[in-house]
Amino acid sequence: MSDLSSHIRSVPDFPKKGIIFKDITTLLKDPIAFQTAVSLLKDHYASTPVDKVIGIESRGFIFGGALAHLLGAGFVPARKPGKLPAPTIRQEYKLEYGVDCVEIHEDAIRPGDRVLIHDDLLATGGTAEATCSLVNRMQGSIVGLSFLVELSFLKGRDRLKPHNVFSLIQYDAE
Ligand code: AMP
């Protein structure tokens, strides 16, 4: 676990002053670290039936796609507004650094689908919470939320209760 965190690069003042950006590209480019992270996430859900993995744009696509493949589930992208071609449903949310909106295709989740939501990083939980709302509106069943990195001091996990939240790397302070 601590070895994986050594592959995350902290970039101060990106994308704006005061934010310490956790850059996962340094982990992704290392074949062993990338493989280890994917395997650990997959192992956590090995006994959880999953029909669809939702990956949140854009860094959530990387591990979300790998997880869907390894779990034998479908992959559904949750995207920024205007990116998906067919009819969508959308939900606004507050980011650590701004306000945004997330969309998924309206036929992406069927009622009763067991859905695992994945993003690269959990900060305040707003993005993941908005994605949960989309799944709930489509009558999917959320089996878990998975993150590579969790900024625990922002308490995003509390916001996602009662859902099952799992992260590989936690930061207790900036
Ligand atoms: P939040 O909605 O506050 O949980 O923010 C999570 C989303 O914003 C994820 O998609 C992250 O990729 C991105 N994000 C927020 N804060 C950071 C950070 N400090 N470093 C890297 N990504 C971040």
Residues whose N, C-alpha, C, O or C-beta is under 5 A from the ligand:
A	BS01	AMP	I20 F21 K22 E57 K94 L95 E96 D119 D120 L121 L122 A123 T124 G125 G126 T127 A128 G156
